[in-house]
């Protein structure tokens, strides 16, 4: 079991590095003159691209936060324990979603609310 957890930790560390690299390459530029171009369609395309880039960046930041939280739980010895009920999270769930914080039962209860 310790070997599997170590593999998960290595995966999480690699994912953190990938996300940090991707975030450093994400370039969200706010255009001050939006709406003052020659064509409304060009402005709409620019606004769409800016909103899309911002949404992608925010998603990367949220995912990075989850990964870093999981790595912190490794350090505190709480990795793999459900934050809701305290039971162990199924290893198959952690393999699929290494930053999971809830066991499947608690996750299903949360989603059904």
Residue pairs with C-beta under 8 A, 6 or more apart in sequence:
1 91
4 91
4 95
5 74
5 79
5 80
8 79
8 94
8 95
8 98
9 71
9 74
9 79
11 98
12 67
12 70
12 71
12 74
12 98
12 99
13 71
15 67
15 98
16 64
16 67
16 68
16 71
19 60
19 63
19 64
19 67
20 64
22 60
23 57
23 60
23 61
23 64
26 53
26 56
26 57
26 60
27 53
28 50
28 53
28 54
28 57
29 50
30 50
31 46
31 50
34 43
34 46
34 47
34 50
35 43
36 43
37 43
37 46
66 99
66 101
67 98
67 99
69 99
69 101
70 79
70 98
70 99
70 101
73 79
73 80
73 81
80 88
80 89
80 91
80 94
81 87
81 88
81 89
82 88
82 89
82 101
82 102
82 103
82 106
83 101
83 102
83 106
84 102
84 103
84 106
84 109
84 110
85 103
85 105
85 106
87 103
88 103
89 100
89 102
89 103
89 104
90 103
90 104
93 100
93 103
93 104
94 100
100 107
102 110
